[in-house]
Amino acid sequence: MGTSSFLRLGAVEGAELEQLFAQARVKRDAYWGSVATYSRKVFIPLTNLCRDSCGYCTFVKQPGESGAGYLSPEEVLRIATRGEELGCKEALFSLGEKPELRYKQARDMLAHLGYRSTLDYVIAMCELVISKTSLIPHVNAGTMSRDELERVKEVSGSAGLMLENVSRRLMRKGMPHYACPDKVPLQRLRTLDAAGEACLPMTTGILIGIGETWDERIHSLQSIVDIHQRHGHIQEVIVQNFRAKLGTAMASHREPDMTDILRTLAIARLMLPTEVSLQAPPNLNEAFERYLDAGINDWGGVSPLTADHINPECAWPAIGEIAFRTKRKGMSLVERLTTYPLYLRQSVRYLRPAPREALRRLAREDGYAANQAHAEAS
């Protein structure tokens, strides 16, 4: 199918939709088999300050609010060490984008810590984690230049940047990305392209239900496909459903229903190259096991320690529960590392020495985690 064919499928239902699900599963199974993966990780919310003001976000705090600021190195290491004790292999650094460009308070906080920019601090904390623990950093630091991505690559096994959507319409007044300079689609596409030039394994994805049209959704997925075809570095794509949150501008905005989510997942699987992992978070929908019917092969990062700081109202299902529901769908749950096996097999190209060596210690022969923590617990 070409892009034009997918554009016509925004309202498909019934038997035709079930046929799409079946096609998506066939494509998934041909490459991924009957395995559904997840990454056992801790979330390190390095700073909740941000220069953007997305209409759906509760993660961000303003200077002066209770709890606003940066984690200290001691706090970072405490989270990482406790995660290591619980069998985690990945440290996901989540943070607001470039708050020092907007707030003097952020610049002062960074200066007190001994750094000029948030990115400098992120890299230093990744170095701390990778040198003091067995965890591998995964960095979600927003839009970056090629040089900045090269620096991130030195201290991490992968990085992430949600494309969300390519529509500039969503940046108009009254729309979710209004007054968000880092959500300019071109800037995010440039970062994903630059990551490809740097050979940095990347996670990206779309956020559905924020006011985009079906056509905008399809064009966003196609943009990801195009970037991966140029560089081959997109290791996973997330389809994340919008959840309304109290206290935000979109608190009363309608959430996408299950049919819409499943339809989008199936189309994503059919559009994406087979080697690109398709992920959907299991904590944003009670009947998450149905995602497997639509062709996903990965549950993303699940933590036995820390909350989903982006969606704190949605608790993680127990990993044992994810394994149980996955098995009921005829698949087995396997713990992966932050860097997928395909990129571990090409480690000289995609990994710098420090993360490469750290991943080598954690990986079994097929590239998945040698210590399957959930299997030991069950």
Stockholm file with secondary structure:
# STOCKHOLM 1.0

chainA/1-378         MGTSSFLRLGAVEGAELEQLFAQARVKRDAYWGSVATYSRKVFIPLTNLCRDSCGYCTFVKQPGESGAGYLSPEEVLRIATRGEELGCKEALFSLGEKPELRYKQARDMLAHLGYRSTLDYVIAMCELVISKTSLIPHVNAGTMSRDELERVKEVSGSAGLMLENVSRRLMRKGMPHYACPDKVPLQRLRTLDAAGEACLPMTTGILIGIGETWDERIHSLQSIVDIHQRHGHIQEVIVQNFRAKLGTAMASHREPDMTDILRTLAIARLMLPTEVSLQAPPNLNEAFERYLDAGINDWGGVSPLTADHINPECAWPAIGEIAFRTKRKGMSLVERLTTYPLYLRQSVRYLRPAPREALRRLAREDGYAANQAHAEAS
#=GR chainA/1-378 SS CCHHHHHTTTTCCHHHHHHHHHHHHHHHHHHHTTEEEEEEEEEEEEECCCSCCCTTCCSCCCTTSTTCSBCCHHHHHHHHHHHHHTTCCEEEEEECSCGGGTCHHHHHHHHHHTCSSHHHHHHHHHHHHHHHSSCEEEEECCSCCHHHHHHHHHHCSEEECCCBCCCGGGGSTTSTTTTCGGGCHHHHHHHHHHHHHTTCCEEEEEEESSSCCHHHHHHHHHHHHHHHHHHCCEEEEEEEECCCCTTSTTTTCCCCCHHHHHHHHHHHHHHSCTTSEEECCGGGCTTGGGGGGGTCCEEEEECSSSCCSSSTTSCCCCHHHHHHHHHHTTCEEEEECSSCHHHHTTHHHHCCHHHHHHHHHHBCTTSSBSSCHHHHHC
#=GC SS_cons         CCHHHHHTTTTCCHHHHHHHHHHHHHHHHHHHTTEEEEEEEEEEEEECCCSCCCTTCCSCCCTTSTTCSBCCHHHHHHHHHHHHHTTCCEEEEEECSCGGGTCHHHHHHHHHHTCSSHHHHHHHHHHHHHHHSSCEEEEECCSCCHHHHHHHHHHCSEEECCCBCCCGGGGSTTSTTTTCGGGCHHHHHHHHHHHHHTTCCEEEEEEESSSCCHHHHHHHHHHHHHHHHHHCCEEEEEEEECCCCTTSTTTTCCCCCHHHHHHHHHHHHHHSCTTSEEECCGGGCTTGGGGGGGTCCEEEEECSSSCCSSSTTSCCCCHHHHHHHHHHTTCEEEEECSSCHHHHTTHHHHCCHHHHHHHHHHBCTTSSBSSCHHHHHC
//
